[in-house]
Amino acid sequence: MLRVADVLALPAVQRGVPTVLVGGRALDAGVRWVHVSDSAAVARLLDGGELLLTTGAAWPTAPAQLRALVAELTAVGVSGIVIELGARMPRVPEAVVQACASSGLALVALAAEVKFVAVTEAVHRALIEAQTEALRERQRLHDLFTALSLRGAPADVVVAEVARALDAPVHLENPAGEVVAIEALRVPVSEALPPPGAGDRDRVPVQARGVRWGWLVAGDGPAHPAGRATVMELGATALAFGCLADGEGAWTVLAHRSLIDDLLGARFAREEDIAARLRRLGLDPAAGIGHGLVLHTDEAPDRIIARARAAGVVAVGSRRGADVVLLVAAGAGALTDAIVQRVSGGVPAVLGPGADDVLGLFASTRAALELAGRSSGSHGPRVLRVADRPLERLVSALRDDRRLQAHSEQMLDPLVRHDRDRRGDLLDVLAALVAHPGNRSAAAAASHLSRSVFYQRLAVIGDLLGADLDDGETLAALHLALLARRRDETRTT
């Protein structure tokens, strides 16, 4: 459907030197036809959506009658009034202007004479072209979303295509209001996500066979040739086919995995964007103390999340390699070892430091991942806490300080070059030493070396570094350097 503004831009109308007397949002009214009449009783001949072209030759002159005429035209739903000025009506009566302004009806005056038939033909031709373009665009989108369905495209791909078609932010949410996928385009995610249940958004249900799996929601955007509702319905149909094929659980996996990946990969420009997505999954970083939690387990993340909720713990989680990574927060009180073990199901768990914002959760989760990588296969406590390890806390706190990396490079460079050039294991031997500072027999066993070979390696390390490995301060500095190095290795992988 054309808009009044589109009609005014046509050359046939421009030749009449149009002046907009009532415009603004009224110019966005749809025009489905043009009707030419000077009759004051024309309203009874109209069905709505017509743009009235008139000279006003048979219109009354009394202000009350003119206001009544405009009221009748508004009531039947005309798109606007275009009046050609002339000897009978040299200027538009003020009563007509005021009545149109009050009712939000577009009003345009033509200063020069035009052929109404030429205007009618131009509008009708433009309407046919618009309808043809709409049909072409509907077919293109139908082919696009059908192809996505047949290929088994995941929900986030479908949502992204809907957003690109509408040139507007689009997100998919389940019945609980949790955001499954979002494509915000040029808008910050925190702005593209309204509070759950908020109105003033285009929403279409994603449903099939009597089951509603969620809603596809679009923000403000331009008109679409095929109609915004048509685009969204085609996208919702593709999403429903995906649910029929993969099950509703695939949405939960996607929502949690994409958020964990974006957080740990630092794929966000604003903290609030991640915070908004977390809140839609039930975890508000600012509402309490959150932690990163890493479990070395083969169990499916959704089962762990369900167990966490049963224990009163809010959790968002996803698998990363051999581990399950979760962002957790206790509803009330602290995360005791007993609660953590209930969540983990008894498998070894590593809990990062407490955090009350997105960057804190980012650092907490990375610290837990780094400690989990070093403690894998050990027979220590079932719950390891980064907060119980002072150097781990320090490395986490200085996560982006260039001086920490410089300290690591300065301390360890001779060993790094030795291991690289000779395919040696001095860094591993040093790690075993700092892990068992008071028990070199245990350190040798952890290195899988005999005591004599282990002591030989220590002698080489001491010579290369020019350091006394029996000095506590030296060992602490080397331990800090190793932690910083391994943290950087974890970040790059």
C-alpha angles and dihedrals in degrees: 000000000000122000126230087249090056091053092050089054093058114109091233089061096039089060086068091060095236122213117197109224096172115022137130112099090355088074089064092065113122121250116207097165145000122237124192118204141134093195119121088215095055094116092079089059095054132086101192134274094061124131107222117222113194146149090211089231094145097036120119119252101215111102093226092054091047091052090050090051092053090047090054092049091048091049093056090049105247114177096227147312126259113192122193107213120224145132093310093049112016091172135014110263114250090233090061092048092049093046093050091047091050093050096040093242118152113245124189130177123208113211095190131051117260134180105256089203090058090051091048093050092047093050094046091048090050090049092053091048091049092050091049091050090049091053092049092048093047090053092048092051092044089054092046097051093040089055091049090051094049092049091050093239112190121249095257091058092051091048091050091052092050090051092049092048092050095037086224138103112275131184137179120222133181123231090272091060094250112146111239098180137352138191108190097174107193096348123092110255091236089059095042091055112072120196112281111280094014116152132219093074131107107249131180125180123244103219145137137173091014094304122116113206099177148296136289108217128192130193127217117306144142125295116273125222091232093041126262091252091055092052092049094046091052090050092047091051091053090049091049091053088052091053091050090052101039104023128240091279090073089069093057092048091050095048094050097040095050092049094048091046093049092048097047092040090051088234096157134090097200129038089218091063091062091039091055091052091046091052090053088055091051100261118109110190091202096049097070146331115313130189141195110240125192123194124188099217145122092221118120113260093230091060091050091049091050090050090049092053090049087055092052094256123130109222139181114185149163140177119262111182111301092347138072112224118204137181106213139180128178114235091223131003128000132317100256122193089253092056092045090052091050088054094045095046090232099304119127112282134193117203121201125216120284118271137184101194141041097265089049091053089047091055094041093053094046091049090051091049092050094049091045090053092053096043097046110131094012122131097224128121119322090238118046117190122202087206090065091059111072097199091048089053091049093050090048092050092049092044097139101026110125090207091066091056090046090052090052094049093047094049099042106031095101090053093045092053092045093051092045095049097041101026087242134166103222094123090054091048091050090049090053090049096053090044090057103027095162099039117054092174089061090044091053091049091050088053091050088234133125115253093251094051090044091054090048090054091050090053090053091048092051092050095047093048097036087227138133106237091197091064112101096212091051092050091049091051091048091047090052090049091051092049091050092048094049091046090055090047090052092050093051093049 
